[in-house]
Amino acid sequence: MGDPLFQHGVDLAVVLIVILKTVIVFAIVLVSVLFMVVYERKVISYMQNRVGPNRAGPDGWLQSLADGTKLFFKEALLPDQADRRIYRLAPYLSVLPAFLMFSIVPIGGTITIAHHTTRLQLVDPPWGILLMLMLSSISVYGMILAGWSSGSKYPLLGSVRASAQMVSYEAAMGLSVATVVVLTGALQTSAIAAAQHGGFLYRWNLVRTGVVPFVIFLIAITAEMNRPPFDLVEAEGELAGGFNLEYSSISFALFYLAEFMNVVTMSGLTVTLFLGGPDGPRIGGHSIGPVWFVLKVFVFLFSYVWLRATLPRFRYDQLMDLGWKRLIPVSLGWLLVVAGFRSQHRWLGVAMFGLLIVAGVILTRSLTVGRRAAEIDANSERVS
């Protein structure tokens, strides 16, 4: 009868390569998450002039592995008022999108295995950017359902905050990504990375888009990941832990895994969209794309830790104000500017840029006048 794979025209080697790549990518993500957890704790301890984890493993570098093992053997609790099925489903809705988003990140070029050429990338769909936006939108459902299904008021408040925060910053993130798509003319992540090759730094989208979309994307994904200073979803002083307050054991570990997996994944996507992906100078005539990719991602990982150690948490009104009144208008205006310059009539880009400056001046003036009026009213109330 023969192998059924060959009967249907499927090469067994290709199937094995896909399975191998899946296992390798999963291992890379899992190890990077374990590294990121203990790395963040140690860097913050150094910045705060104290001793961090130093017991588990050499100099404490196995602390995250010890914590994961402890959580795995803890008792899994189920609150009395919880919705059983949704309560157990929510952690998986948070962790799966993070892993699937990393699958479209190009880590390097192409390699040959058993006479088959394959990319250093798990999947490369022609609509990769749309998949990224879809998965980033789905991840919020895990937080919302976790808070709602717990049957407690503090997790519910955390899930409501998560929904408002994600909606607010999803638009700004999408508009900044749309600027990259307009500039490169591709939705495929490998094509976006390839469009930035051949000219170190000056061909990267960081420079070609004018830096503004890059800054907006960084702020938006920081809020999307609930990282400080936008960690209002898990504000311990206000919500006693947030949406995952009622979780324990492996379910809590999955939320923890999803948070740090998102940090690694979004850092890789930022490098792909704006910093050329694996592009970099050749060493000795050889391309070391994966090395440059890891170094760029590591810069962002350190930046997120640095932000957590230095910046205070935003108030909720400041969070909404930044997203709706500043990031969305600026990202939309900059998208129109880039689209105008990319059109056949370059004067459209100049006109859009002028309108953006005028609108920014008017908006800044109106916000300043409104703030002064509010301060005067507040002072008058205090005097009275």
PEFENGI-V111726 format. One record per residue. RES is the residue in one small letter. PHI is phi in whole degrees, -180 to 180 (* if undefined). NEAR is the number of other C-alpha atoms within 10 Angstrom. Layout:
res-><RES:RES>
phi-><PHI:PHI>
near-><NEAR:NEAR>
This chain:
res-><m:g:d:p:l:f:q:h:g:v:d:l:a:v:v:l:i:v:i:l:k:t:v:i:v:f:a:i:v:l:v:s:v:l:f:m:v:v:y:e:r:k:v:i:s:y:m:q:n:r:v:g:p:n:r:a:g:p:d:g:w:l:q:s:l:a:d:g:t:k:l:f:f:k:e:a:l:l:p:d:q:a:d:r:r:i:y:r:l:a:p:y:l:s:v:l:p:a:f:l:m:f:s:i:v:p:i:g:g:t:i:t:i:a:h:h:t:t:r:l:q:l:v:d:p:p:w:g:i:l:l:m:l:m:l:s:s:i:s:v:y:g:m:i:l:a:g:w:s:s:g:s:k:y:p:l:l:g:s:v:r:a:s:a:q:m:v:s:y:e:a:a:m:g:l:s:v:a:t:v:v:v:l:t:g:a:l:q:t:s:a:i:a:a:a:q:h:g:g:f:l:y:r:w:n:l:v:r:t:g:v:v:p:f:v:i:f:l:i:a:i:t:a:e:m:n:r:p:p:f:d:l:v:e:a:e:g:e:l:a:g:g:f:n:l:e:y:s:s:i:s:f:a:l:f:y:l:a:e:f:m:n:v:v:t:m:s:g:l:t:v:t:l:f:l:g:g:p:d:g:p:r:i:g:g:h:s:i:g:p:v:w:f:v:l:k:v:f:v:f:l:f:s:y:v:w:l:r:a:t:l:p:r:f:r:y:d:q:l:m:d:l:g:w:k:r:l:i:p:v:s:l:g:w:l:l:v:v:a:g:f:r:s:q:h:r:w:l:g:v:a:m:f:g:l:l:i:v:a:g:v:i:l:t:r:s:l:t:v:g:r:r:a:a:e:i:d:a:n:s:e:r:v:s>
phi-><*:87:-74:-63:-64:-74:-64:-95:78:-103:-78:-62:-63:-64:-62:-66:-65:-63:-63:-62:-64:-63:-64:-66:-62:-62:-66:-62:-64:-65:-66:-65:-67:-60:-67:-65:-61:-74:-64:-64:-65:-74:-66:-63:-65:-66:-67:-96:58:-144:-91:-89:-61:-145:-108:-81:80:-65:57:83:-77:-103:-65:-65:-66:-66:-64:-65:-64:-63:-64:-64:-96:-77:-73:-86:-90:-135:-60:-63:-91:-80:-84:-56:-69:-69:-59:-84:-80:-56:-59:-72:-70:-90:-86:-66:-59:-64:-70:-67:-66:-68:-67:-98:-84:-78:-85:-161:-86:-121:-133:-114:-126:53:65:-119:-88:-139:-82:-81:-164:-67:-135:-140:-70:-68:-118:-61:-67:-64:-64:-62:-65:-66:-68:-66:-76:-70:-61:-68:-64:-61:-68:-63:-69:-65:-68:-72:-77:-72:73:-130:-75:-68:-60:-64:-63:-64:-70:-65:-62:-61:-63:-66:-67:-66:-63:-63:-97:-65:-65:-63:-63:-63:-69:-68:-68:-61:-62:-65:-64:-63:-71:-91:72:-146:-104:-88:-63:-66:-69:-65:-67:-67:-66:-100:-84:93:-158:-58:75:-73:-96:-68:-65:-55:-86:-67:-89:89:70:-58:-60:-64:-64:-63:-63:-62:-64:-66:-73:-64:-71:-65:-87:60:-87:-57:-89:-111:-89:-73:-69:-118:-62:-65:-70:-111:-116:58:129:89:-64:-102:-61:-90:-99:-148:56:-69:-66:-65:-62:-66:-63:-63:-63:-64:-62:-78:-66:-64:-62:-66:-64:-67:-64:-64:-67:-63:-62:-68:-77:-122:-117:79:62:-82:-69:178:-63:-79:-109:64:80:-111:-85:-121:-53:-59:-67:-63:-62:-64:-63:-66:-62:-63:-61:-70:-61:-66:-63:-65:-66:-62:-62:-64:-81:-117:-95:-77:-72:-68:-76:-65:-68:-67:-61:-67:-64:-63:-71:-85:-93:-124:-67:-65:-61:-68:-66:-66:-63:-69:-61:-65:-64:-64:-64:-65:-69:-80:-76:-70:-104:-65:-65:-64:-65:-63:-63:-64:-65:-63:-64:-65:-65:-61:-63:-65:-64:-64:-65:-63:-65:-66:-67:-66:-63:-64:-67:-65:-63:-66:-66:-64:-62:-65:-66:-65:-66:-67:-66:-70>
near-><4:6:9:10:11:10:10:8:8:12:11:13:13:15:12:11:16:15:13:13:19:16:12:13:18:17:12:11:20:16:13:17:23:20:17:21:19:19:22:19:17:21:17:20:15:12:12:12:9:9:12:18:17:13:11:14:12:9:12:16:19:17:22:20:17:14:13:17:14:13:18:16:10:11:10:13:11:15:14:10:10:18:16:13:9:15:22:18:15:25:27:15:22:26:21:17:25:26:20:17:24:25:22:24:27:29:26:21:19:12:11:9:11:8:8:10:11:16:16:18:20:24:20:17:14:14:12:21:23:15:18:23:15:13:19:22:16:16:24:24:18:24:28:22:23:32:29:23:24:26:17:17:14:22:29:24:19:27:26:18:19:28:16:13:24:21:15:22:25:20:18:26:24:19:24:26:25:20:23:23:17:16:19:19:13:18:20:20:26:25:17:25:27:19:18:25:18:14:13:13:18:14:17:25:26:22:14:16:21:12:12:15:27:24:14:23:24:17:19:27:22:21:25:25:23:21:21:22:20:25:21:25:28:25:17:12:9:13:18:14:17:27:32:26:20:22:23:18:17:20:22:18:19:21:24:18:21:24:19:24:28:27:23:23:24:26:22:27:21:23:27:29:25:25:27:28:32:27:28:20:16:11:8:7:7:8:16:17:19:18:15:20:22:16:12:20:24:16:12:19:20:15:12:18:20:16:15:18:18:13:11:12:16:15:12:14:8:11:18:16:13:17:23:16:12:16:25:23:18:22:26:19:20:23:24:21:23:23:19:19:18:14:11:9:10:14:12:18:20:15:14:20:19:13:14:19:13:12:15:16:12:12:15:13:12:12:13:12:12:12:12:12:12:12:12:12:12:12:11:10:9:8:7:6>
